[in-house]
Each structure stands twice: as structure tokens, then as C-alpha cells.
């Protein structure tokens, strides 16, 4: 199971007062996504966890799209630190 305490600790310390920031929310969603992904590798037929993973992925995607429109530099920095791919644009 993957432990992403580094990312959570990094954003927790930086945004301790500002837990509603986009960066903090995306980092917490990323931690949840990685935990659910490792869980689903062991339990492939857990459909409720699959549904939860899809919901969290959608929330993170919407937040990243918002951030990329508002502040491209913060978006690039965030995806670089969390080691996630860029969102697909239509």
C-alpha cells in the first residue's frame, strides 16, 4: 500500500490555516485516490470503492480545471509536486 504522507504533510504545513485552498483539496484527493487504487489492486470486484474512486477523480479534475483557468503557474507547480498528469482539455 502506498503511503503519501510526504504530500499530505507538505500541504498540511503550508496550508494549515487555509485548508479550503485548491492546492490542499487536490492534495488530499490525490492521497485518497492513491489509497483507493492500491486497495482496488487487491479487491478488483469492490464496486462501491470503484464508484467512490470515480467520484473523487471527477472532483479533482474539476478543481484542477478551475485552477488551470485561474492561475496557470500555481497549476503547473501543483501537478509537478504531486506527480500527476495534466488534465485533458476539450
PyMOL Python script that loads the backbone (N, CA, C, O; Angstrom):
from pymol import cmd

cmd.read_pdbstr("""\
ATOM      1  N   UNK A   1       0.844  -1.179   0.000  1.00  0.00           N
ATOM      2  CA  UNK A   1       0.000   0.000   0.000  1.00  0.00           C
ATOM      3  C   UNK A   1       0.887   1.239   0.000  1.00  0.00           C
ATOM      4  O   UNK A   1       1.872   1.318   0.735  1.00  0.00           O
ATOM      5  N   UNK A   2       0.520   2.202  -0.837  1.00  0.00           N
ATOM      6  CA  UNK A   2       1.330   3.412  -0.950  1.00  0.00           C
ATOM      7  C   UNK A   2       1.044   4.350   0.209  1.00  0.00           C
ATOM      8  O   UNK A   2      -0.099   4.510   0.639  1.00  0.00           O
ATOM      9  N   UNK A   3       2.096   4.960   0.698  1.00  0.00           N
ATOM     10  CA  UNK A   3       1.945   5.961   1.752  1.00  0.00           C
ATOM     11  C   UNK A   3       2.339   7.306   1.185  1.00  0.00           C
ATOM     12  O   UNK A   3       3.488   7.497   0.787  1.00  0.00           O
ATOM     13  N   UNK A   4       1.420   8.231   1.141  1.00  0.00           N
ATOM     14  CA  UNK A   4       1.692   9.559   0.609  1.00  0.00           C
ATOM     15  C   UNK A   4       1.716  10.586   1.727  1.00  0.00           C
ATOM     16  O   UNK A   4       1.189  11.689   1.582  1.00  0.00           O
ATOM     17  N   UNK A   5       2.320  10.221   2.825  1.00  0.00           N
ATOM     18  CA  UNK A   5       2.361  11.149   3.950  1.00  0.00           C
ATOM     19  C   UNK A   5       3.215  12.360   3.620  1.00  0.00           C
ATOM     20  O   UNK A   5       3.002  13.435   4.180  1.00  0.00           O
ATOM     21  N   UNK A   6       4.192  12.203   2.709  1.00  0.00           N
ATOM     22  CA  UNK A   6       5.023  13.338   2.337  1.00  0.00           C
ATOM     23  C   UNK A   6       4.167  14.441   1.744  1.00  0.00           C
ATOM     24  O   UNK A   6       4.286  15.602   2.138  1.00  0.00           O
ATOM     25  N   UNK A   7       3.301  14.086   0.795  1.00  0.00           N
ATOM     26  CA  UNK A   7       2.469  15.092   0.139  1.00  0.00           C
ATOM     27  C   UNK A   7       1.481  15.699   1.123  1.00  0.00           C
ATOM     28  O   UNK A   7       1.291  16.915   1.153  1.00  0.00           O
ATOM     29  N   UNK A   8       0.862  14.859   1.916  1.00  0.00           N
ATOM     30  CA  UNK A   8      -0.108  15.365   2.887  1.00  0.00           C
ATOM     31  C   UNK A   8       0.564  16.272   3.912  1.00  0.00           C
ATOM     32  O   UNK A   8       0.032  17.329   4.250  1.00  0.00           O
ATOM     33  N   UNK A   9       1.750  15.858   4.416  1.00  0.00           N
ATOM     34  CA  UNK A   9       2.463  16.682   5.384  1.00  0.00           C
ATOM     35  C   UNK A   9       2.899  17.998   4.774  1.00  0.00           C
ATOM     36  O   UNK A   9       2.816  19.042   5.422  1.00  0.00           O
ATOM     37  N   UNK A  10       3.368  17.960   3.522  1.00  0.00           N
ATOM     38  CA  UNK A  10       3.828  19.168   2.852  1.00  0.00           C
ATOM     39  C   UNK A  10       2.697  20.187   2.744  1.00  0.00           C
ATOM     40  O   UNK A  10       2.870  21.350   3.106  1.00  0.00           O
ATOM     41  N   UNK A  11       1.553  19.754   2.251  1.00  0.00           N
ATOM     42  CA  UNK A  11       0.451  20.688   2.080  1.00  0.00           C
ATOM     43  C   UNK A  11      -0.232  21.007   3.405  1.00  0.00           C
ATOM     44  O   UNK A  11      -0.811  22.082   3.556  1.00  0.00           O
ATOM     45  N   UNK A  12      -0.175  20.105   4.348  1.00  0.00           N
ATOM     46  CA  UNK A  12      -0.780  20.357   5.657  1.00  0.00           C
ATOM     47  C   UNK A  12      -0.056  21.502   6.350  1.00  0.00           C
ATOM     48  O   UNK A  12      -0.692  22.402   6.899  1.00  0.00           O
ATOM     49  N   UNK A  13       1.277  21.471   6.324  1.00  0.00           N
ATOM     50  CA  UNK A  13       2.056  22.520   6.977  1.00  0.00           C
ATOM     51  C   UNK A  13       1.908  23.844   6.245  1.00  0.00           C
ATOM     52  O   UNK A  13       1.790  24.898   6.870  1.00  0.00           O
ATOM     53  N   UNK A  14       1.913  23.785   4.930  1.00  0.00           N
ATOM     54  CA  UNK A  14       1.851  25.007   4.144  1.00  0.00           C
ATOM     55  C   UNK A  14       0.486  25.680   4.259  1.00  0.00           C
ATOM     56  O   UNK A  14       0.406  26.907   4.318  1.00  0.00           O
ATOM     57  N   UNK A  15      -0.575  24.898   4.292  1.00  0.00           N
ATOM     58  CA  UNK A  15      -1.933  25.441   4.269  1.00  0.00           C
ATOM     59  C   UNK A  15      -2.677  25.119   5.553  1.00  0.00           C
ATOM     60  O   UNK A  15      -3.864  24.797   5.519  1.00  0.00           O
ATOM     61  N   UNK A  16      -1.997  25.203   6.677  1.00  0.00           N
ATOM     62  CA  UNK A  16      -2.645  24.828   7.935  1.00  0.00           C
ATOM     63  C   UNK A  16      -3.856  25.701   8.219  1.00  0.00           C
ATOM     64  O   UNK A  16      -4.881  25.210   8.692  1.00  0.00           O
ATOM     65  N   UNK A  17      -3.744  26.994   7.932  1.00  0.00           N
ATOM     66  CA  UNK A  17      -4.896  27.868   8.161  1.00  0.00           C
ATOM     67  C   UNK A  17      -5.852  27.834   6.974  1.00  0.00           C
ATOM     68  O   UNK A  17      -7.033  28.151   7.114  1.00  0.00           O
ATOM     69  N   UNK A  18      -5.346  27.452   5.815  1.00  0.00           N
ATOM     70  CA  UNK A  18      -6.115  27.546   4.585  1.00  0.00           C
ATOM     71  C   UNK A  18      -6.424  26.159   4.027  1.00  0.00           C
ATOM     72  O   UNK A  18      -5.965  25.805   2.941  1.00  0.00           O
ATOM     73  N   UNK A  19      -7.184  25.397   4.754  1.00  0.00           N
ATOM     74  CA  UNK A  19      -7.496  24.029   4.320  1.00  0.00           C
ATOM     75  C   UNK A  19      -8.511  23.989   3.200  1.00  0.00           C
ATOM     76  O   UNK A  19      -8.723  22.934   2.603  1.00  0.00           O
ATOM     77  N   UNK A  20      -9.135  25.093   2.903  1.00  0.00           N
ATOM     78  CA  UNK A  20     -10.090  25.143   1.800  1.00  0.00           C
ATOM     79  C   UNK A  20      -9.454  25.511   0.490  1.00  0.00           C
ATOM     80  O   UNK A  20     -10.151  25.623  -0.518  1.00  0.00           O
ATOM     81  N   UNK A  21      -8.140  25.707   0.466  1.00  0.00           N
ATOM     82  CA  UNK A  21      -7.475  26.102  -0.772  1.00  0.00           C
ATOM     83  C   UNK A  21      -7.531  24.956  -1.779  1.00  0.00           C
ATOM     84  O   UNK A  21      -7.648  23.784  -1.421  1.00  0.00           O
ATOM     85  N   UNK A  22      -7.445  25.335  -3.030  1.00  0.00           N
ATOM     86  CA  UNK A  22      -7.499  24.345  -4.100  1.00  0.00           C
ATOM     87  C   UNK A  22      -6.336  23.367  -3.978  1.00  0.00           C
ATOM     88  O   UNK A  22      -6.516  22.167  -4.182  1.00  0.00           O
ATOM     89  N   UNK A  23      -5.148  23.866  -3.648  1.00  0.00           N
ATOM     90  CA  UNK A  23      -3.980  23.005  -3.544  1.00  0.00           C
ATOM     91  C   UNK A  23      -4.161  21.957  -2.456  1.00  0.00           C
ATOM     92  O   UNK A  23      -3.837  20.787  -2.658  1.00  0.00           O
ATOM     93  N   UNK A  24      -4.677  22.369  -1.307  1.00  0.00           N
ATOM     94  CA  UNK A  24      -4.874  21.420  -0.210  1.00  0.00           C
ATOM     95  C   UNK A  24      -5.918  20.380  -0.585  1.00  0.00           C
ATOM     96  O   UNK A  24      -5.731  19.192  -0.323  1.00  0.00           O
ATOM     97  N   UNK A  25      -7.015  20.814  -1.195  1.00  0.00           N
ATOM     98  CA  UNK A  25      -8.069  19.873  -1.586  1.00  0.00           C
ATOM     99  C   UNK A  25      -7.566  18.867  -2.610  1.00  0.00           C
ATOM    100  O   UNK A  25      -7.846  17.672  -2.505  1.00  0.00           O
ATOM    101  N   UNK A  26      -6.820  19.353  -3.602  1.00  0.00           N
ATOM    102  CA  UNK A  26      -6.300  18.450  -4.630  1.00  0.00           C
ATOM    103  C   UNK A  26      -5.313  17.464  -4.018  1.00  0.00           C
ATOM    104  O   UNK A  26      -5.313  16.287  -4.379  1.00  0.00           O
ATOM    105  N   UNK A  27      -4.474  17.927  -3.100  1.00  0.00           N
ATOM    106  CA  UNK A  27      -3.510  17.012  -2.486  1.00  0.00           C
ATOM    107  C   UNK A  27      -4.206  15.958  -1.631  1.00  0.00           C
ATOM    108  O   UNK A  27      -3.782  14.802  -1.610  1.00  0.00           O
ATOM    109  N   UNK A  28      -5.270  16.344  -0.924  1.00  0.00           N
ATOM    110  CA  UNK A  28      -5.983  15.351  -0.118  1.00  0.00           C
ATOM    111  C   UNK A  28      -6.728  14.362  -1.010  1.00  0.00           C
ATOM    112  O   UNK A  28      -6.786  13.172  -0.699  1.00  0.00           O
ATOM    113  N   UNK A  29      -7.305  14.847  -2.129  1.00  0.00           N
ATOM    114  CA  UNK A  29      -7.948  13.934  -3.081  1.00  0.00           C
ATOM    115  C   UNK A  29      -6.927  12.981  -3.690  1.00  0.00           C
ATOM    116  O   UNK A  29      -7.224  11.804  -3.897  1.00  0.00           O
ATOM    117  N   UNK A  30      -5.720  13.482  -3.980  1.00  0.00           N
ATOM    118  CA  UNK A  30      -4.686  12.640  -4.565  1.00  0.00           C
ATOM    119  C   UNK A  30      -4.281  11.533  -3.598  1.00  0.00           C
ATOM    120  O   UNK A  30      -4.061  10.393  -4.007  1.00  0.00           O
ATOM    121  N   UNK A  31      -4.185  11.868  -2.328  1.00  0.00           N
ATOM    122  CA  UNK A  31      -3.857  10.859  -1.321  1.00  0.00           C
ATOM    123  C   UNK A  31      -4.940   9.787  -1.262  1.00  0.00           C
ATOM    124  O   UNK A  31      -4.641   8.594  -1.213  1.00  0.00           O
ATOM    125  N   UNK A  32      -6.200  10.222  -1.267  1.00  0.00           N
ATOM    126  CA  UNK A  32      -7.313   9.263  -1.245  1.00  0.00           C
ATOM    127  C   UNK A  32      -7.322   8.397  -2.502  1.00  0.00           C
ATOM    128  O   UNK A  32      -7.580   7.195  -2.431  1.00  0.00           O
ATOM    129  N   UNK A  33      -7.043   9.006  -3.644  1.00  0.00           N
ATOM    130  CA  UNK A  33      -7.041   8.270  -4.910  1.00  0.00           C
ATOM    131  C   UNK A  33      -5.978   7.183  -4.893  1.00  0.00           C
ATOM    132  O   UNK A  33      -6.228   6.054  -5.315  1.00  0.00           O
ATOM    133  N   UNK A  34      -4.804   7.522  -4.411  1.00  0.00           N
ATOM    134  CA  UNK A  34      -3.718   6.536  -4.378  1.00  0.00           C
ATOM    135  C   UNK A  34      -4.017   5.401  -3.407  1.00  0.00           C
ATOM    136  O   UNK A  34      -3.672   4.250  -3.675  1.00  0.00           O
ATOM    137  N   UNK A  35      -4.652   5.713  -2.283  1.00  0.00           N
ATOM    138  CA  UNK A  35      -5.020   4.656  -1.340  1.00  0.00           C
ATOM    139  C   UNK A  35      -6.089   3.741  -1.935  1.00  0.00           C
ATOM    140  O   UNK A  35      -6.000   2.519  -1.818  1.00  0.00           O
ATOM    141  N   UNK A  36      -7.106   4.340  -2.578  1.00  0.00           N
ATOM    142  CA  UNK A  36      -8.158   3.527  -3.186  1.00  0.00           C
ATOM    143  C   UNK A  36      -7.616   2.688  -4.340  1.00  0.00           C
ATOM    144  O   UNK A  36      -8.049   1.552  -4.533  1.00  0.00           O
ATOM    145  N   UNK A  37      -6.685   3.227  -5.101  1.00  0.00           N
ATOM    146  CA  UNK A  37      -6.104   2.482  -6.214  1.00  0.00           C
ATOM    147  C   UNK A  37      -5.366   1.253  -5.711  1.00  0.00           C
ATOM    148  O   UNK A  37      -5.496   0.166  -6.274  1.00  0.00           O
ATOM    149  N   UNK A  38      -4.591   1.430  -4.652  1.00  0.00           N
ATOM    150  CA  UNK A  38      -3.877   0.263  -4.116  1.00  0.00           C
ATOM    151  C   UNK A  38      -4.856  -0.744  -3.504  1.00  0.00           C
ATOM    152  O   UNK A  38      -4.615  -1.950  -3.554  1.00  0.00           O
ATOM    153  N   UNK A  39      -5.952  -0.255  -2.930  1.00  0.00           N
ATOM    154  CA  UNK A  39      -6.975  -1.156  -2.396  1.00  0.00           C
ATOM    155  C   UNK A  39      -7.621  -1.953  -3.529  1.00  0.00           C
ATOM    156  O   UNK A  39      -7.856  -3.154  -3.395  1.00  0.00           O
ATOM    157  N   UNK A  40      -7.907  -1.278  -4.643  1.00  0.00           N
ATOM    158  CA  UNK A  40      -8.578  -1.950  -5.747  1.00  0.00           C
ATOM    159  C   UNK A  40      -7.661  -2.922  -6.487  1.00  0.00           C
ATOM    160  O   UNK A  40      -8.151  -3.808  -7.188  1.00  0.00           O
ATOM    161  N   UNK A  41      -6.356  -2.779  -6.347  1.00  0.00           N
ATOM    162  CA  UNK A  41      -5.467  -3.774  -6.927  1.00  0.00           C
ATOM    163  C   UNK A  41      -5.647  -5.123  -6.234  1.00  0.00           C
ATOM    164  O   UNK A  41      -5.504  -6.170  -6.867  1.00  0.00           O
ATOM    165  N   UNK A  42      -5.957  -5.103  -4.945  1.00  0.00           N
ATOM    166  CA  UNK A  42      -6.185  -6.341  -4.207  1.00  0.00           C
ATOM    167  C   UNK A  42      -7.626  -6.835  -4.330  1.00  0.00           C
ATOM    168  O   UNK A  42      -7.871  -8.039  -4.400  1.00  0.00           O
ATOM    169  N   UNK A  43      -8.570  -5.905  -4.354  1.00  0.00           N
ATOM    170  CA  UNK A  43     -10.001  -6.241  -4.360  1.00  0.00           C
ATOM    171  C   UNK A  43     -10.628  -5.701  -5.641  1.00  0.00           C
ATOM    172  O   UNK A  43     -11.243  -4.635  -5.641  1.00  0.00           O
ATOM    173  N   UNK A  44     -10.466  -6.441  -6.721  1.00  0.00           N
ATOM    174  CA  UNK A  44     -10.881  -5.971  -8.042  1.00  0.00           C
ATOM    175  C   UNK A  44     -12.397  -5.832  -8.196  1.00  0.00           C
ATOM    176  O   UNK A  44     -12.857  -5.031  -9.010  1.00  0.00           O
ATOM    177  N   UNK A  45     -13.162  -6.579  -7.446  1.00  0.00           N
ATOM    178  CA  UNK A  45     -14.613  -6.570  -7.626  1.00  0.00           C
ATOM    179  C   UNK A  45     -15.338  -5.687  -6.626  1.00  0.00           C
ATOM    180  O   UNK A  45     -16.556  -5.796  -6.484  1.00  0.00           O
ATOM    181  N   UNK A  46     -14.637  -4.834  -5.945  1.00  0.00           N
ATOM    182  CA  UNK A  46     -15.236  -3.933  -4.961  1.00  0.00           C
ATOM    183  C   UNK A  46     -15.841  -2.740  -5.697  1.00  0.00           C
ATOM    184  O   UNK A  46     -15.186  -1.715  -5.886  1.00  0.00           O
ATOM    185  N   UNK A  47     -17.096  -2.888  -6.106  1.00  0.00           N
ATOM    186  CA  UNK A  47     -17.719  -1.876  -6.955  1.00  0.00           C
ATOM    187  C   UNK A  47     -18.008  -0.575  -6.216  1.00  0.00           C
ATOM    188  O   UNK A  47     -17.990   0.491  -6.831  1.00  0.00           O
ATOM    189  N   UNK A  48     -18.271  -0.634  -4.934  1.00  0.00           N
ATOM    190  CA  UNK A  48     -18.537   0.604  -4.196  1.00  0.00           C
ATOM    191  C   UNK A  48     -17.265   1.448  -4.080  1.00  0.00           C
ATOM    192  O   UNK A  48     -17.333   2.677  -4.129  1.00  0.00           O
ATOM    193  N   UNK A  49     -16.132   0.812  -3.929  1.00  0.00           N
ATOM    194  CA  UNK A  49     -14.872   1.547  -3.905  1.00  0.00           C
ATOM    195  C   UNK A  49     -14.547   2.103  -5.287  1.00  0.00           C
ATOM    196  O   UNK A  49     -13.985   3.192  -5.399  1.00  0.00           O
ATOM    197  N   UNK A  50     -14.892   1.370  -6.335  1.00  0.00           N
ATOM    198  CA  UNK A  50     -14.683   1.869  -7.698  1.00  0.00           C
ATOM    199  C   UNK A  50     -15.520   3.120  -7.941  1.00  0.00           C
ATOM    200  O   UNK A  50     -15.056   4.078  -8.561  1.00  0.00           O
ATOM    201  N   UNK A  51     -16.751   3.103  -7.451  1.00  0.00           N
ATOM    202  CA  UNK A  51     -17.627   4.264  -7.616  1.00  0.00           C
ATOM    203  C   UNK A  51     -17.078   5.460  -6.845  1.00  0.00           C
ATOM    204  O   UNK A  51     -17.073   6.583  -7.348  1.00  0.00           O
ATOM    205  N   UNK A  52     -16.618   5.211  -5.628  1.00  0.00           N
ATOM    206  CA  UNK A  52     -16.036   6.289  -4.838  1.00  0.00           C
ATOM    207  C   UNK A  52     -14.797   6.867  -5.487  1.00  0.00           C
ATOM    208  O   UNK A  52     -14.576   8.077  -5.451  1.00  0.00           O
ATOM    209  N   UNK A  53     -13.992   6.005  -6.078  1.00  0.00           N
ATOM    210  CA  UNK A  53     -12.793   6.461  -6.774  1.00  0.00           C
ATOM    211  C   UNK A  53     -13.161   7.339  -7.959  1.00  0.00           C
ATOM    212  O   UNK A  53     -12.535   8.377  -8.175  1.00  0.00           O
ATOM    213  N   UNK A  54     -14.166   6.940  -8.730  1.00  0.00           N
ATOM    214  CA  UNK A  54     -14.586   7.759  -9.871  1.00  0.00           C
ATOM    215  C   UNK A  54     -15.119   9.115  -9.436  1.00  0.00           C
ATOM    216  O   UNK A  54     -14.891  10.118 -10.113  1.00  0.00           O
ATOM    217  N   UNK A  55     -15.825   9.155  -8.312  1.00  0.00           N
ATOM    218  CA  UNK A  55     -16.349  10.434  -7.812  1.00  0.00           C
ATOM    219  C   UNK A  55     -15.208  11.356  -7.378  1.00  0.00           C
ATOM    220  O   UNK A  55     -15.224  12.551  -7.674  1.00  0.00           O
ATOM    221  N   UNK A  56     -14.231  10.804  -6.686  1.00  0.00           N
ATOM    222  CA  UNK A  56     -13.104  11.617  -6.231  1.00  0.00           C
ATOM    223  C   UNK A  56     -12.267  12.089  -7.422  1.00  0.00           C
ATOM    224  O   UNK A  56     -11.777  13.219  -7.430  1.00  0.00           O
ATOM    225  N   UNK A  57     -12.103  11.225  -8.427  1.00  0.00           N
ATOM    226  CA  UNK A  57     -11.370  11.624  -9.628  1.00  0.00           C
ATOM    227  C   UNK A  57     -12.057  12.788 -10.335  1.00  0.00           C
ATOM    228  O   UNK A  57     -11.397  13.705 -10.823  1.00  0.00           O
ATOM    229  N   UNK A  58     -13.390  12.743 -10.385  1.00  0.00           N
ATOM    230  CA  UNK A  58     -14.137  13.833 -11.012  1.00  0.00           C
ATOM    231  C   UNK A  58     -13.996  15.138 -10.254  1.00  0.00           C
ATOM    232  O   UNK A  58     -13.836  16.199 -10.857  1.00  0.00           O
ATOM    233  N   UNK A  59     -14.055  15.061  -8.932  1.00  0.00           N
ATOM    234  CA  UNK A  59     -13.885  16.271  -8.119  1.00  0.00           C
ATOM    235  C   UNK A  59     -12.509  16.874  -8.325  1.00  0.00           C
ATOM    236  O   UNK A  59     -12.367  18.086  -8.488  1.00  0.00           O
ATOM    237  N   UNK A  60     -11.481  16.004  -8.316  1.00  0.00           N
ATOM    238  CA  UNK A  60     -10.116  16.503  -8.503  1.00  0.00           C
ATOM    239  C   UNK A  60      -9.951  17.111  -9.890  1.00  0.00           C
ATOM    240  O   UNK A  60      -9.286  18.135 -10.044  1.00  0.00           O
ATOM    241  N   UNK A  61     -10.549  16.489 -10.894  1.00  0.00           N
ATOM    242  CA  UNK A  61     -10.449  17.003 -12.257  1.00  0.00           C
ATOM    243  C   UNK A  61     -11.092  18.383 -12.376  1.00  0.00           C
ATOM    244  O   UNK A  61     -10.550  19.269 -13.036  1.00  0.00           O
ATOM    245  N   UNK A  62     -12.244  18.562 -11.738  1.00  0.00           N
ATOM    246  CA  UNK A  62     -12.906  19.868 -11.779  1.00  0.00           C
ATOM    247  C   UNK A  62     -12.085  20.938 -11.075  1.00  0.00           C
ATOM    248  O   UNK A  62     -11.985  22.066 -11.558  1.00  0.00           O
ATOM    249  N   UNK A  63     -11.492  20.585  -9.927  1.00  0.00           N
ATOM    250  CA  UNK A  63     -10.657  21.543  -9.217  1.00  0.00           C
ATOM    251  C   UNK A  63      -9.414  21.911 -10.027  1.00  0.00           C
ATOM    252  O   UNK A  63      -9.021  23.077 -10.069  1.00  0.00           O
ATOM    253  N   UNK A  64      -8.801  20.924 -10.663  1.00  0.00           N
ATOM    254  CA  UNK A  64      -7.628  21.212 -11.489  1.00  0.00           C
ATOM    255  C   UNK A  64      -7.983  22.061 -12.706  1.00  0.00           C
ATOM    256  O   UNK A  64      -7.202  22.927 -13.101  1.00  0.00           O
ATOM    257  N   UNK A  65      -9.138  21.828 -13.298  1.00  0.00           N
ATOM    258  CA  UNK A  65      -9.572  22.649 -14.432  1.00  0.00           C
ATOM    259  C   UNK A  65      -9.794  24.087 -13.987  1.00  0.00           C
ATOM    260  O   UNK A  65      -9.426  25.023 -14.697  1.00  0.00           O
ATOM    261  N   UNK A  66     -10.391  24.265 -12.824  1.00  0.00           N
ATOM    262  CA  UNK A  66     -10.607  25.604 -12.278  1.00  0.00           C
ATOM    263  C   UNK A  66      -9.268  26.304 -12.043  1.00  0.00           C
ATOM    264  O   UNK A  66      -9.096  27.465 -12.414  1.00  0.00           O
ATOM    265  N   UNK A  67      -8.332  25.600 -11.433  1.00  0.00           N
ATOM    266  CA  UNK A  67      -7.037  26.192 -11.125  1.00  0.00           C
ATOM    267  C   UNK A  67      -6.264  26.520 -12.396  1.00  0.00           C
ATOM    268  O   UNK A  67      -5.590  27.549 -12.455  1.00  0.00           O
ATOM    269  N   UNK A  68      -6.346  25.669 -13.411  1.00  0.00           N
ATOM    270  CA  UNK A  68      -5.615  25.939 -14.652  1.00  0.00           C
ATOM    271  C   UNK A  68      -6.169  27.168 -15.363  1.00  0.00           C
ATOM    272  O   UNK A  68      -5.425  27.875 -16.042  1.00  0.00           O
ATOM    273  N   UNK A  69      -7.466  27.431 -15.218  1.00  0.00           N
ATOM    274  CA  UNK A  69      -8.045  28.627 -15.829  1.00  0.00           C
ATOM    275  C   UNK A  69      -7.705  29.890 -15.046  1.00  0.00           C
ATOM    276  O   UNK A  69      -7.463  30.944 -15.635  1.00  0.00           O
ATOM    277  N   UNK A  70      -7.687  29.784 -13.723  1.00  0.00           N
ATOM    278  CA  UNK A  70      -7.461  30.955 -12.882  1.00  0.00           C
ATOM    279  C   UNK A  70      -5.990  31.327 -12.757  1.00  0.00           C
ATOM    280  O   UNK A  70      -5.638  32.503 -12.856  1.00  0.00           O
ATOM    281  N   UNK A  71      -5.128  30.337 -12.539  1.00  0.00           N
ATOM    282  CA  UNK A  71      -3.719  30.625 -12.300  1.00  0.00           C
ATOM    283  C   UNK A  71      -2.884  29.464 -12.829  1.00  0.00           C
ATOM    284  O   UNK A  71      -2.716  28.446 -12.158  1.00  0.00           O
ATOM    285  N   UNK A  72      -2.369  29.633 -14.032  1.00  0.00           N
ATOM    286  CA  UNK A  72      -1.647  28.560 -14.715  1.00  0.00           C
ATOM    287  C   UNK A  72      -0.348  28.193 -13.994  1.00  0.00           C
ATOM    288  O   UNK A  72       0.043  27.026 -13.985  1.00  0.00           O
ATOM    289  N   UNK A  73       0.322  29.177 -13.390  1.00  0.00           N
ATOM    290  CA  UNK A  73       1.585  28.907 -12.696  1.00  0.00           C
ATOM    291  C   UNK A  73       1.369  28.022 -11.471  1.00  0.00           C
ATOM    292  O   UNK A  73       2.116  27.068 -11.255  1.00  0.00           O
ATOM    293  N   UNK A  74       0.354  28.332 -10.669  1.00  0.00           N
ATOM    294  CA  UNK A  74       0.047  27.505  -9.492  1.00  0.00           C
ATOM    295  C   UNK A  74      -0.345  26.094  -9.918  1.00  0.00           C
ATOM    296  O   UNK A  74       0.003  25.120  -9.252  1.00  0.00           O
ATOM    297  N   UNK A  75      -1.071  25.990 -11.029  1.00  0.00           N
ATOM    298  CA  UNK A  75      -1.483  24.689 -11.554  1.00  0.00           C
ATOM    299  C   UNK A  75      -0.264  23.851 -11.944  1.00  0.00           C
ATOM    300  O   UNK A  75      -0.167  22.680 -11.575  1.00  0.00           O
ATOM    301  N   UNK A  76       0.662  24.452 -12.690  1.00  0.00           N
ATOM    302  CA  UNK A  76       1.860  23.731 -13.118  1.00  0.00           C
ATOM    303  C   UNK A  76       2.695  23.291 -11.916  1.00  0.00           C
ATOM    304  O   UNK A  76       3.210  22.174 -11.888  1.00  0.00           O
ATOM    305  N   UNK A  77       2.825  24.170 -10.930  1.00  0.00           N
ATOM    306  CA  UNK A  77       3.593  23.847  -9.725  1.00  0.00           C
ATOM    307  C   UNK A  77       2.951  22.680  -8.971  1.00  0.00           C
ATOM    308  O   UNK A  77       3.642  21.773  -8.508  1.00  0.00           O
ATOM    309  N   UNK A  78       1.623  22.715  -8.855  1.00  0.00           N
ATOM    310  CA  UNK A  78       0.901  21.683  -8.113  1.00  0.00           C
ATOM    311  C   UNK A  78       1.017  20.320  -8.776  1.00  0.00           C
ATOM    312  O   UNK A  78       1.302  19.331  -8.099  1.00  0.00           O
ATOM    313  N   UNK A  79       0.804  20.247 -10.087  1.00  0.00           N
ATOM    314  CA  UNK A  79       0.873  18.938 -10.737  1.00  0.00           C
ATOM    315  C   UNK A  79       2.301  18.414 -10.753  1.00  0.00           C
ATOM    316  O   UNK A  79       2.516  17.202 -10.773  1.00  0.00           O
ATOM    317  N   UNK A  80       3.283  19.321 -10.746  1.00  0.00           N
ATOM    318  CA  UNK A  80       4.672  18.886 -10.660  1.00  0.00           C
ATOM    319  C   UNK A  80       4.994  18.295  -9.304  1.00  0.00           C
ATOM    320  O   UNK A  80       5.680  17.276  -9.219  1.00  0.00           O
ATOM    321  N   UNK A  81       4.508  18.921  -8.238  1.00  0.00           N
ATOM    322  CA  UNK A  81       4.791  18.446  -6.887  1.00  0.00           C
ATOM    323  C   UNK A  81       4.066  17.148  -6.572  1.00  0.00           C
ATOM    324  O   UNK A  81       4.609  16.283  -5.885  1.00  0.00           O
ATOM    325  N   UNK A  82       2.844  17.006  -7.070  1.00  0.00           N
ATOM    326  CA  UNK A  82       2.066  15.806  -6.783  1.00  0.00           C
ATOM    327  C   UNK A  82       2.326  14.679  -7.769  1.00  0.00           C
ATOM    328  O   UNK A  82       1.854  13.558  -7.576  1.00  0.00           O
ATOM    329  N   UNK A  83       3.083  14.975  -8.835  1.00  0.00           N
ATOM    330  CA  UNK A  83       3.427  13.980  -9.830  1.00  0.00           C
ATOM    331  C   UNK A  83       2.175  13.380 -10.473  1.00  0.00           C
ATOM    332  O   UNK A  83       2.019  12.160 -10.538  1.00  0.00           O
ATOM    333  N   UNK A  84       1.292  14.254 -10.944  1.00  0.00           N
ATOM    334  CA  UNK A  84       0.088  13.819 -11.653  1.00  0.00           C
ATOM    335  C   UNK A  84       0.121  14.406 -13.055  1.00  0.00           C
ATOM    336  O   UNK A  84       0.818  15.385 -13.321  1.00  0.00           O
ATOM    337  N   UNK A  85      -0.645  13.790 -13.942  1.00  0.00           N
ATOM    338  CA  UNK A  85      -0.661  14.246 -15.343  1.00  0.00           C
ATOM    339  C   UNK A  85      -1.562  15.469 -15.485  1.00  0.00           C
ATOM    340  O   UNK A  85      -2.421  15.739 -14.646  1.00  0.00           O
ATOM    341  N   UNK A  86      -1.332  16.202 -16.582  1.00  0.00           N
ATOM    342  CA  UNK A  86      -2.179  17.348 -16.872  1.00  0.00           C
ATOM    343  C   UNK A  86      -3.564  16.866 -17.276  1.00  0.00           C
ATOM    344  O   UNK A  86      -3.738  15.750 -17.765  1.00  0.00           O
ATOM    345  N   UNK A  87      -4.541  17.734 -17.059  1.00  0.00           N
ATOM    346  CA  UNK A  87      -5.903  17.387 -17.429  1.00  0.00           C
ATOM    347  C   UNK A  87      -6.061  17.504 -18.939  1.00  0.00           C
ATOM    348  O   UNK A  87      -5.356  18.272 -19.594  1.00  0.00           O
ATOM    349  N   UNK A  88      -6.982  16.742 -19.471  1.00  0.00           N
ATOM    350  CA  UNK A  88      -7.281  16.830 -20.897  1.00  0.00           C
ATOM    351  C   UNK A  88      -8.213  18.000 -21.105  1.00  0.00           C
ATOM    352  O   UNK A  88      -9.189  18.167 -20.374  1.00  0.00           O
ATOM    353  N   UNK A  89      -7.911  18.812 -22.108  1.00  0.00           N
ATOM    354  CA  UNK A  89      -8.783  19.944 -22.423  1.00  0.00           C
ATOM    355  C   UNK A  89      -9.570  19.613 -23.677  1.00  0.00           C
ATOM    356  O   UNK A  89      -9.103  18.890 -24.557  1.00  0.00           O
ATOM    357  N   UNK A  90     -10.744  20.146 -23.736  1.00  0.00           N
ATOM    358  CA  UNK A  90     -11.609  19.882 -24.893  1.00  0.00           C
ATOM    359  C   UNK A  90     -11.447  20.956 -25.918  1.00  0.00           C
ATOM    360  O   UNK A  90     -12.091  20.912 -26.965  1.00  0.00           O
TER     361      UNK A  90
END
""", "prot")
cmd.dss("prot")
cmd.show_as("cartoon", "prot")
cmd.util.cbc("prot")
cmd.orient("prot")
